Amino acid sequence: MEKNELKKPEYYINRELSLLEFNVRVLAQATDESVPLLERLNYLCISSSNLDEFFEVRVASVLQMANIDPGAFSADGLTPNEQLESINVKAHQLVEAQYHVLNNILIPELSEQQICFIRRDKWTSVQKKWLSKYFNEELLPILTPVGLDSAHPFPRILNKSLNFIISLTGKDAFGRNSGRAILQVPRALPRIIQLPAEETNSGSYDFVFLSSIIHAFVNELFNGMTVKGCHQFRVTRNSDFFVDDDAIDDLLHAVEGELVMRNYGDEVRMEIDENCPEDTVFFLKERFRLNPDRVFYASGPVNLSRLQAIYSLIDRPDIKFPPFKPYSASQLGRKRNIFDAIKKQDILLHHPYESFLPVVEFIRQSAVDPNVLAIKQTLYRTGVDSPVVAALVKAALAGKEVTVVIELRARFDEKENIDLAAKLQEAAVHVVYGVVGYKTHAKMCLVLRKEGKTLRNYVHLGTGNYHPKTARVYTDYGLFSCNKELGEDVRRIFVQLTSLGKVTKLNKLLQSPFTLHDGLLAKIEREIENKKKGKSAKIVIKVNAVVEEQLIQALYKASQAGVEVKLIVRGVCCLRPGIVGVSENIEVRSIIGRFLEHTRVYAFDNAGEWEVYGASADLMNRNMFSRVETCFPIENKKLHDRVLNDLDCYLKDNTQAWILQNDGSYIQAMPKDGEAPYLVQHELLKAFQ
């Protein structure tokens, strides 16, 4: 089949609809009775927060495209407006399912466990008395309703904030009667309040929604007037940054300016109480210039993700995932010299099954080792209070040469990264913001150590961020090595990021935006040629997303040549498997479980001489062409075989795996008759205990 033939729209799944399908799979975990009950509530919350980001970024970008170029086509042949129509149907179905799961499944099951959300009409007199006091002492002093009239125009509504629109009758102290008021609830207020058992004769885990308290006592805010109606609503805004790369003199200043505007971007969605009268809905819809299909009716709190707060309030290990302690290799302990361990052989860590502490220890020992001259590190999402940052500060204060490349534009972590940059600069760390126009997404650390007359490079390369908290819930690989060529490659990339100069050839690493895309295409083509020559050929790729068209077409060509292609894709997949004559030899599966699958691995049979790479990059346009990414070989035979074995385990999963169908939907895998359930995350946890 000619290359152009592989561009047919029917060969592609829409990116936005695929992302919504991912959230369907996440929500399905909330109904899985094999998952502990409070974890199921968490999955509901995650599906809600994911949907927020979907509207803030993805829907916002499609809306912009509809305004800029309404005739444009995505790879699957849909115009922006056609995409919005399909998104509308799928998103409304998802929201309806979320509230069904909350109201009809989780709340009743939580109630059976004596975890109750007490409705206003069920409050006892004692509870109501306590809540009235709580309202008057904790809420009333900081709530500021705004009456709508010529002197008080409609207020600017913060992105994703909780608000109430209140209908009133009567006149205030000045004789005014606008009929409506807006109440914006400060974000600092908890959205769920636990009733004190001793004071209210309540159960140990009885909760009340903040919105219920405000509804019950809203009259207190309007002395002498009558509240006819009070309805919660929430607006989601375009939160994607636009930084004009051609007009930037100071990237930090530009990002700070955009950060201020994020709360007031264009409106893309409104969520509102399902009992709100039509005229009030119409009033808000017109105020926010929203089409009816972007109004979502809530049969419960308008922000389900805030329910996640109760997890830490409930001491019930029996309805949470059992705790586990990440495995710590003895040669990487705090009392062992980590440089000696790395010099002996490459070391591969698989988080969260293996502890992230050795990564922190690598930097901590580098900070205090008198032989270490310099540390260079990239930080994408890390956190100001991270022990990694503390070690870097300590190293700089000890007189080491410390250079940190911070990506200010890590979405939704921009503010934290700006604070991080300031903290590091105060400690005399050289802080660089990467390359204008290219996000620095690579995960790498380089330590230069003087050993006798030799200057040796020690490196850590990872598939995930240097964030100890996410390292406990995200699956990622991290490789330690002092391989000379690998270390030189990392050093050259840091030179690219911190200074000016042309691209230099790398020994072992593939790098975006220069060699990764072509390198992957070449490796896929090699599998095709090997198959034609009668040699063994197979491709196994594990990533978070598959979107980039040229790589999809290359995988189609591989399938046509008879190459077996196995894709393990957590989220978006635009490749359509099972097309006769195009993709019969491609299987796509998604693993949804206790941990967020985040490892990126590229494995190629290479006529029986398997090549295995870890990477910071997914198969997406942005990762290939507009980010600085690294793809690193795992060459140590033992580690190489271990990763291949891990991939086999993912391909064996018959319980947590979801198989992509030809129509873009997913079907959850089930054990065949006589087959035992196999949950890859569970098996990996057991292997490291």
Secondary structure by P-SEA (a helix, b strand, c coil): ccccccccccccccaaaaaaaaaaaaaaaaacccccaaaaaaaaaaaaaaaaaaaacaaaaaaaaaaccccccccccccaaaaaaaaaaaaaaaaaaaaaaacccaaaaaaaacccccccccccaaaaaaaaaaaaccccccbbbbbbcccccccccccbbbbbbbbbcccccccccccbbbbbccccccccccccccccccccbbbbbaaaaaaacccccccccccccccccccccccbbbbcccccccaaaaaaaaaaaccccccccccccccccaaaaaaaaaaaccccccbbbbcccccccccccccccccccccccccccccccccccccccaaaaaaabbbbbccccccaaaaaaaaaaaacccccccccccccccccccaaaaaaaaaaaaccbbbbbbccccccaaaaaaaaaaaaaaaccccccccccccccccbbbbbbbcccccccccccccccccccccccccbbbbbbccaaaaaaaaaaaaaacccccbbbbcccccccccaaaaaaaaaaaaaaaaaaccbbbbbbbccccccaaaaaaaaaaaaabbbbbbbcccccccccccccccccbbbbbbbccccccbbbbbbccccbbbbbbcccccccccccccbbbbbbbccaaaaaaaaaaaaaaaaccccbbbbccccbbbbbbbccccccccaaaaaaaaac
